[in-house]
Amino acid sequence: MIEKRAAQRHRVFKGGTITFENSGIPCTVRNMSAGGVAIDLDTPVTLPQSITLSITRDDFVRNCRTIWRSDKRIGLAFVQ
């Protein structure tokens, strides 16, 4: 398989929240790079293209866009 990521990803296991349209959904951040993250949701949810990811314990907040999706796992790219 050809690696398409611009930055190396690191495996993590952190609780986070994605927010959009005044709604918040808990998620688990599974891996992270300088350019984005992969998150897991408890149930499949329809998401808009643009969302905000927050990881409270790291004081981390980033605007993101959905890149790919596979059932309950979603790939997000950070928006500059």
N, C-alpha and C positions, 0 to 999 in steps of 0.2 A: 504494500500500500504506500502511496506517495504522500508524504507529510505536506499539508497545505498551510499550516499555521506559520505566521511570521515570527512568533515568539514562542519559546518553550513553555509548555504547560506544567503545572505542579499539582499533584494530587492533594486535595484538602477535604475536610469534612467539617463544614461550618454551617450553622443555622443562619438563615437570612430571610428577608422579606422582599417580595416584588410588589411594587405598587403601580397602579394605573387607574385612571378614571375614579379617583377617590376610594379605591378598594385596595386592600392589602392581603396577600396570600403568602403563607410561610413556605419556604423552600429550603433545600439542602444544597449548598455549593459543593460540587464534587471535584472539580479541578479549576484552576485559575492560571491565566497568563497575563502579560502586560496588556494584551488586546481584548481579553474577554473571559468568559466563564462557561462552564456547563453546570446546570442546576437540575435537581430532581424535584418534582412535585408529588404530593400524596395521591392526587387524582388528576387525570387529564383535564386541562382547562383551556378554553379558547382565549388567547391573549392578543392584544393589539400589537402592531409592529414595534412601537416604542414603549418602553417601561423603565422603571427605576429600581435598581437593586440596592438594598441596604444590608450591611452586616454590622449590627450594633456593637458587638464586642470589639471589633476592629475600627470603629468609627469610620466606616467605609460606605460611601454613597456614590453611585455612578448611574448616569443615564445610559441605557442600552437599547440595542435593536436585536430582534430575533433573527438568527442566521439559519438555524436548522432545528428540527423537532423530531423526536422519536418517542411516541407514546407519552411517558411521564418525564423524559429527559429533554432538556432544551438547551441549545447553544446560543449564547448571547455575546454580541460584540459591544465593547464600550464605544460610546459616541463621543467624539472629541469636541 
